[in-house]
Protein backbone atom coordinates (compact mmCIF):
# COMPACT_ATOMS: atom_id res chain seq x y z
CA UNK A 1 0.00 0.00 0.00
CA UNK A 2 1.29 3.48 -0.85
CA UNK A 3 2.31 5.76 1.99
CA UNK A 4 -0.18 8.43 0.86
CA UNK A 5 -3.10 6.03 1.36
CA UNK A 6 -1.83 5.02 4.79
CA UNK A 7 -1.56 8.66 5.82
CA UNK A 8 -5.19 9.31 4.82
CA UNK A 9 -6.36 6.31 6.83
CA UNK A 10 -4.31 7.50 9.81
CA UNK A 11 -5.85 10.98 9.70
CA UNK A 12 -9.32 9.45 9.52
CA UNK A 13 -8.46 7.31 12.52
CA UNK A 14 -7.40 10.40 14.47
CA UNK A 15 -10.73 12.03 13.69
CA UNK A 16 -13.14 9.15 14.24
CA UNK A 17 -11.50 7.05 16.92
CA UNK A 18 -9.00 9.26 18.73
CA UNK A 19 -11.19 12.37 18.38
CA UNK A 20 -8.21 14.65 17.88
CA UNK A 21 -9.03 18.31 17.33
CA UNK A 22 -9.24 19.65 13.79
CA UNK A 23 -6.17 21.82 14.44
CA UNK A 24 -4.05 18.81 15.47
CA UNK A 25 -5.26 16.75 12.52
CA UNK A 26 -4.43 19.57 10.13
CA UNK A 27 -0.95 19.92 11.63
CA UNK A 28 -0.27 16.19 11.44
CA UNK A 29 -1.60 16.12 7.89
CA UNK A 30 0.78 18.89 6.80
CA UNK A 31 3.76 17.20 8.47
CA UNK A 32 3.04 13.83 6.88
CA UNK A 33 2.45 15.45 3.51
CA UNK A 34 5.94 16.97 3.73
CA UNK A 35 7.28 13.56 4.67
CA UNK A 36 5.61 11.85 1.69
CA UNK A 37 6.90 14.56 -0.67
CA UNK A 38 10.43 13.99 0.66
CA UNK A 39 10.07 10.33 -0.30
CA UNK A 40 8.11 10.33 -3.56
CA UNK A 41 4.48 9.97 -4.61
CA UNK A 42 4.88 6.21 -5.16
CA UNK A 43 6.52 5.50 -1.80
CA UNK A 44 5.26 2.41 0.01
CA UNK A 45 5.22 1.16 3.60
CA UNK A 46 8.80 -0.09 3.19
CA UNK A 47 9.89 3.53 2.77
CA UNK A 48 8.61 4.38 6.23
CA UNK A 49 11.79 3.34 8.01
CA UNK A 50 14.18 4.76 10.56
CA UNK A 51 16.64 6.04 7.94
CA UNK A 52 14.02 8.11 6.13
CA UNK A 53 12.42 9.33 9.35
CA UNK A 54 15.79 10.49 10.64
CA UNK A 55 16.55 12.16 7.32
CA UNK A 56 13.23 14.00 7.51
CA UNK A 57 13.91 15.22 11.04
CA UNK A 58 17.41 16.40 10.08
CA UNK A 59 15.92 18.35 7.18
CA UNK A 60 13.73 20.24 9.64
CA UNK A 61 16.85 21.07 11.68
CA UNK A 62 18.56 22.40 8.55
CA UNK A 63 15.49 24.47 7.69
CA UNK A 64 15.91 26.23 11.01
CA UNK A 65 12.78 24.98 12.77
CA UNK A 66 12.61 25.60 16.50
CA UNK A 67 13.07 22.64 18.89
CA UNK A 68 9.36 22.81 19.77
CA UNK A 69 8.41 22.42 16.09
CA UNK A 70 10.87 19.58 15.59
CA UNK A 71 9.44 17.83 18.64
CA UNK A 72 6.01 18.11 17.03
CA UNK A 73 7.32 16.56 13.80
CA UNK A 74 8.85 13.66 15.73
CA UNK A 75 5.67 13.18 17.78
CA UNK A 76 3.69 13.00 14.55
CA UNK A 77 5.99 10.34 13.07
CA UNK A 78 5.88 8.33 16.28
CA UNK A 79 2.10 8.52 16.39
CA UNK A 80 1.84 7.37 12.77
CA UNK A 81 4.30 4.56 13.53
CA UNK A 82 2.28 3.43 16.55
CA UNK A 83 -0.90 3.42 14.46
CA UNK A 84 0.68 1.21 11.79
CA UNK A 85 1.73 -1.37 14.40
CA UNK A 86 -1.58 -1.29 16.28
CA UNK A 87 -3.51 -1.86 13.06
CA UNK A 88 -1.29 -4.78 12.08
CA UNK A 89 -0.06 -2.93 9.00
CA UNK A 90 3.52 -2.95 10.25
CA UNK A 91 5.23 -5.53 12.44
CA UNK A 92 7.55 -3.28 14.44
CA UNK A 93 8.06 0.35 15.32
CA UNK A 94 10.76 2.15 13.39
CA UNK A 95 10.81 5.48 15.26
CA UNK A 96 11.85 4.30 18.73
CA UNK A 97 15.35 5.71 18.30
CA UNK A 98 14.21 9.16 17.21
CA UNK A 99 15.19 11.50 20.05
CA UNK A 100 13.23 14.61 20.97
CA UNK A 101 15.43 17.74 21.10
CA UNK A 102 15.61 19.48 24.45
CA UNK A 103 13.57 22.61 24.87
CA UNK A 104 15.27 25.76 26.14
CA UNK A 105 14.00 26.85 29.54
CA UNK A 106 11.50 29.65 29.22
CA UNK A 107 9.48 31.99 31.36
CA UNK A 108 5.83 32.36 30.46
CA UNK A 109 4.27 35.76 29.79
CA UNK A 110 1.55 36.76 32.21
CA UNK A 111 -0.21 39.90 33.40
CA UNK A 112 0.28 41.19 36.94
CA UNK A 113 -2.81 40.70 39.09
CA UNK A 114 -3.49 44.45 39.32
CA UNK A 115 -3.76 44.66 35.52
CA UNK A 116 -6.81 42.39 35.58
CA UNK A 117 -8.70 44.01 38.44
CA UNK A 118 -12.36 44.42 37.57
CA UNK A 119 -12.29 48.17 38.17
CA UNK A 120 -9.60 48.60 35.51
CA UNK A 121 -11.73 47.16 32.70
CA UNK A 122 -15.36 48.40 32.57
CA UNK A 123 -14.69 51.72 30.84
CA UNK A 124 -12.64 50.34 27.97
CA UNK A 125 -15.46 48.51 26.15
CA UNK A 126 -18.55 49.76 24.40
CA UNK A 127 -21.84 48.91 26.13
CA UNK A 128 -23.31 46.88 23.28
CA UNK A 129 -23.49 43.23 22.23
CA UNK A 130 -19.93 43.14 20.89
CA UNK A 131 -18.49 44.87 23.94
CA UNK A 132 -20.34 42.59 26.36
CA UNK A 133 -19.30 39.53 24.37
CA UNK A 134 -15.67 40.55 24.46
CA UNK A 135 -15.76 41.18 28.20
CA UNK A 136 -17.45 37.82 28.82
CA UNK A 137 -14.78 36.17 26.66
CA UNK A 138 -12.02 37.74 28.74
CA UNK A 139 -13.67 36.66 31.99
CA UNK A 140 -14.10 33.01 31.03
CA UNK A 141 -10.58 32.76 29.59
CA UNK A 142 -8.92 34.30 32.62
CA UNK A 143 -11.41 33.13 35.23
CA UNK A 144 -11.28 29.45 34.21
CA UNK A 145 -7.88 29.27 32.47
CA UNK A 146 -9.25 27.86 29.22
CA UNK A 147 -7.53 27.42 25.89
CA UNK A 148 -9.04 29.42 23.02
CA UNK A 149 -9.70 26.14 21.17
CA UNK A 150 -11.77 25.00 24.16
CA UNK A 151 -13.78 28.23 24.27
CA UNK A 152 -14.65 27.93 20.57
CA UNK A 153 -16.30 24.56 21.30
CA UNK A 154 -18.27 25.69 24.36
CA UNK A 155 -22.07 25.57 24.25
CA UNK A 156 -24.51 27.09 26.74
CA UNK A 157 -25.37 23.63 28.05
CA UNK A 158 -21.76 23.29 29.23
CA UNK A 159 -22.23 26.10 31.78
CA UNK A 160 -23.73 25.24 35.15
CA UNK A 161 -24.46 28.51 36.91
CA UNK A 162 -25.83 26.84 40.05
CA UNK A 163 -22.77 24.68 40.63
CA UNK A 164 -20.47 27.36 39.18
CA UNK A 165 -18.78 24.89 36.82
CA UNK A 166 -17.99 24.72 33.13
CA UNK A 167 -17.63 21.42 31.28
CA UNK A 168 -14.59 21.65 29.02
CA UNK A 169 -13.42 19.40 26.19
CA UNK A 170 -9.66 19.70 25.92
CA UNK A 171 -6.95 18.07 23.85
CA UNK A 172 -8.02 14.69 22.51
CA UNK A 173 -11.59 15.64 23.55
CA UNK A 174 -10.71 14.85 27.16
CA UNK A 175 -13.43 16.19 29.42
CA UNK A 176 -12.89 18.10 32.64
CA UNK A 177 -14.89 20.33 34.97
CA UNK A 178 -13.46 23.75 35.81
CA UNK A 179 -14.83 26.33 38.27
CA UNK A 180 -16.69 29.37 36.92
CA UNK A 181 -16.07 32.67 38.67
CA UNK A 182 -19.00 34.76 39.82
CA UNK A 183 -17.78 37.51 37.49
CA UNK A 184 -17.90 35.12 34.53
CA UNK A 185 -21.46 34.14 35.44
CA UNK A 186 -22.53 37.80 35.70
CA UNK A 187 -21.13 38.62 32.28
CA UNK A 188 -22.58 35.43 30.78
CA UNK A 189 -26.03 36.50 31.97
CA UNK A 190 -25.52 40.03 30.61
CA UNK A 191 -24.43 38.58 27.28
CA UNK A 192 -27.35 36.18 27.12
CA UNK A 193 -29.77 38.99 27.97
CA UNK A 194 -28.32 41.20 25.24
CA UNK A 195 -28.66 38.35 22.73
CA UNK A 196 -32.31 38.00 23.76
CA UNK A 197 -32.92 41.72 23.21
CA UNK A 198 -31.47 41.34 19.71
CA UNK A 199 -33.83 38.43 19.02
CA UNK A 200 -31.06 35.87 19.20
CA UNK A 201 -31.87 34.06 22.46
CA UNK A 202 -29.52 31.04 22.43
CA UNK A 203 -30.69 27.47 23.00
CA UNK A 204 -28.82 25.07 25.27
CA UNK A 205 -27.14 23.60 22.20
CA UNK A 206 -26.03 26.96 20.81
CA UNK A 207 -22.33 27.75 20.83
CA UNK A 208 -21.36 30.33 23.41
CA UNK A 209 -19.91 32.69 20.82
CA UNK A 210 -21.74 32.82 17.48
CA UNK A 211 -22.07 35.29 14.63
CA UNK A 212 -25.38 36.79 13.46
CA UNK A 213 -26.00 33.75 11.24
CA UNK A 214 -25.71 31.29 14.11
CA UNK A 215 -22.27 29.96 13.19
CA UNK A 216 -19.58 29.71 15.89
CA UNK A 217 -17.02 32.49 15.85
CA UNK A 218 -13.59 31.22 14.90
CA UNK A 219 -10.51 31.43 17.07
CA UNK A 220 -9.01 34.22 14.95
CA UNK A 221 -11.91 36.56 15.75
CA UNK A 222 -11.77 35.73 19.45
CA UNK A 223 -8.00 36.17 19.55
CA UNK A 224 -8.41 39.62 18.02
CA UNK A 225 -11.00 40.46 20.67
CA UNK A 226 -8.53 39.68 23.44
CA UNK A 227 -5.72 41.54 21.69
CA UNK A 228 -7.91 44.64 21.45
CA UNK A 229 -9.14 44.46 25.06
CA UNK A 230 -5.70 44.07 26.61
CA UNK A 231 -4.15 46.86 24.57
CA UNK A 232 -7.08 49.18 25.28
CA UNK A 233 -6.54 48.42 28.96
CA UNK A 234 -2.95 49.65 28.62
CA UNK A 235 -1.10 46.32 28.55
CA UNK A 236 2.13 46.76 26.57
CA UNK A 237 3.27 43.14 26.50
CA UNK A 238 2.19 40.17 24.43
CA UNK A 239 -1.61 40.07 24.21
CA UNK A 240 -3.29 36.75 23.48
CA UNK A 241 -5.77 34.28 25.01
CA UNK A 242 -2.87 32.12 26.15
CA UNK A 243 -1.42 35.03 28.13
CA UNK A 244 -4.69 35.02 30.09
CA UNK A 245 -4.34 31.27 30.63
CA UNK A 246 -0.77 31.83 31.85
CA UNK A 247 -2.05 34.58 34.13
CA UNK A 248 -4.76 32.29 35.53
CA UNK A 249 -2.21 29.65 36.53
CA UNK A 250 0.38 32.15 37.73
CA UNK A 251 -2.05 34.04 39.95
CA UNK A 252 -3.38 30.84 41.51
CA UNK A 253 0.13 29.73 42.42
CA UNK A 254 1.05 33.21 43.66
CA UNK A 255 -1.86 32.87 46.05
CA UNK A 256 -0.68 29.46 47.28
CA UNK A 257 -3.00 27.20 45.28
CA UNK A 258 -2.05 23.52 45.19
CA UNK A 259 -0.10 22.79 42.02
CA UNK A 260 -1.92 19.47 41.48
CA UNK A 261 -5.24 21.30 41.53
CA UNK A 262 -3.92 23.84 39.03
CA UNK A 263 -2.73 20.97 36.83
CA UNK A 264 -6.23 19.45 36.79
CA UNK A 265 -7.91 22.76 36.01
CA UNK A 266 -5.52 23.42 33.13
CA UNK A 267 -6.07 19.94 31.73
CA UNK A 268 -2.36 19.08 31.72
CA UNK A 269 -1.47 15.41 31.41
CA UNK A 270 1.92 15.85 33.02
CA UNK A 271 2.84 17.80 36.13
CA UNK A 272 6.04 18.89 34.39
CA UNK A 273 3.92 20.98 32.02
CA UNK A 274 2.33 22.83 34.93
CA UNK A 275 5.68 23.33 36.66
CA UNK A 276 6.62 25.96 34.08
CA UNK A 277 4.46 28.28 36.19
CA UNK A 278 6.39 27.68 39.38
CA UNK A 279 8.76 30.50 38.38
CA UNK A 280 6.31 32.79 40.14
CA UNK A 281 7.18 31.29 43.51
CA UNK A 282 10.93 31.67 43.02
CA UNK A 283 11.07 35.12 44.64
CA UNK A 284 8.78 33.95 47.45
CA UNK A 285 11.06 31.00 48.14
CA UNK A 286 14.17 33.15 47.96
CA UNK A 287 12.67 35.66 50.37
CA UNK A 288 11.55 32.93 52.78
CA UNK A 289 15.02 31.39 52.65
CA UNK A 290 16.74 34.69 53.36
CA UNK A 291 14.43 35.36 56.28
CA UNK A 292 14.57 31.93 57.89
CA UNK A 293 17.72 29.99 57.00
CA UNK A 294 20.66 30.44 59.38
CA UNK A 295 23.18 30.35 56.51
CA UNK A 296 21.33 32.70 54.19
CA UNK A 297 23.72 35.54 54.93
CA UNK A 298 21.01 37.78 56.32
CA UNK A 299 22.01 40.61 58.62
CA UNK A 300 20.66 40.62 62.16
WOQUIBEL-V656926 format. One record per helix or strand of 3 or more residues. SS is the DSSP state (2 for helix, 1 for strand). FROM is the first residue (numbers start at 1). TO is the last residue. Records with the same first field share a line. If there is no record, write none. Layout:
SS->FROM-TO + FROM-TO
This chain:
2->3-16 + 22-39 + 45-47 + 50-62 + 67-86 + 113-116 + 118-120 + 122-124 + 129-144 + 148-153 + 156-158 + 171-173 + 182-197 + 219-232 + 241-254 + 259-266 + 271-292
1->165-169 + 175-179
